């Protein structure tokens, strides 16, 4: 999925090398193997349409949807799946996420609220948010 323009301050990712290294294939393999992460995938036929990852049963670590499918409700369905699984595993209903500038409106629609001011560092920007 070509989502870098939605995640970095510069659409080409300039200045965000350390962030990009933390989302490459090797990093994803480490996350998938770690017991503190839980991933769920959404497929459209044989194509990965999106995925969601929860860290430590309370931090929405990743929520990505293929660009062609933005605005069609897949992000909401992935969030609800991750949230409901976390609740079933004992989460009391409190979640956090670091929302990119692009994703912030979606997280507000999902019920998250800003928990701290927007931050910018090493080529990326995010707003810490909280749900519940």
N, C-alpha and C positions, 0 to 999 in steps of 0.2 A: 504494500500500500504506500502510495506516495503522499505522506502526510506531513513531511518536514515543513512545508510553508505554514502549516497550522500550529506548529509547535515552537518554532524559533522566532526570535525578534527579526532577523534577516530571513526572508523567504528562501534564500539559497543555503541557509544554515551557517553562514560565515560567523565565526566567533563562538560557535556552539559545539566545538569538537569533543569536549568531555561529555556533553549530553548525548551526542550522537553515538559515542563509544558505549554509552550505557543503554542504548536501545538496539544495538546491532545484533546479529544472529548469535554470537557467542554469549552476549549478555542475556539474551532471551533464554538460551539454553540453561544458563545458571539459575535464572529465576524459576524456570519450569521445574528444575530439580530441587529447589529449596522448599522445605516443608512449610515455611511461613507464607508461601504464595499459593493461590488457587486461581487457575485460569479456566475460562469457558469460552468456546469458539462458536461462531455462527457461520454457517456455510450457505452459499447459494449455488446449488449443484455441486460442482467440484472446486469451486472458487471460495477462498476465505473471504467472507463478507465483513467480519468484524470480530473483535474479541474483548473480553473484560478480564481484569485481574484484581483480586483482593489480596492485600498484604495484611498479615496479622489479624485477620478477621474483622478489620475495621477501617482500613485505609484503602480507598479506591485508587489503586496504583496505576492501572491502565484501563482506558475505555476508548477503543478505536473502531471506527466504522469506515469502510471503503468510501472514498469521496463521492462516487456515483450514487451512493445510497444515503447520503446525508439528508436529514429532514423527513425520513420515512418511518421513524419510530423504532428503528433497530437499536439505537443507543439506549433508549428508554427500556426496551425489553431486556437488553443485556444488563443494565443497571439493576432492574427489578429482580432478575435471576440471581445476580451476585448478592444483592441486599437480602433477599429471602433465604438464600443458603446461609449467609452469615448469621441471620436471626435464628435459624434452626440450629446453628452450631453455638448459640449462646451469646451472640452480640446483643447488648441491651437496647439497640436502636440508635446508636451514635456512630456516625461515619465521618471521615475526613477525605478531602481530595485537594490536590494542588491543581487548580484549573488554569489552563492556558487562556490567553486573551480571547482566542477564537471560541473556545468551549465554554467560557463563563456563562453566556446567556442560556445555554442548554442546561448547565448545572443548576442555575436559578429555577428554570422550569421544572427540574426534577425535585426541587425542594431544598437545595443547599443554599446556605447564606454565607457571605464573606465572614471569615473569622479573624482576619488580619489584613493589613494593607497589601496591595500588589507589590511583588518583589521582582527584581531583575538582576540576573547574574550570569556570567559566562554565556551570553548569547540567547538565553531563554528568559521568559517572564511568566509569572504565575500569581494567582491569588489563592491563598489558603482558604478553604471553605469547610463548612461543617453542616451535617445533616442530623437532625434529631436533638 
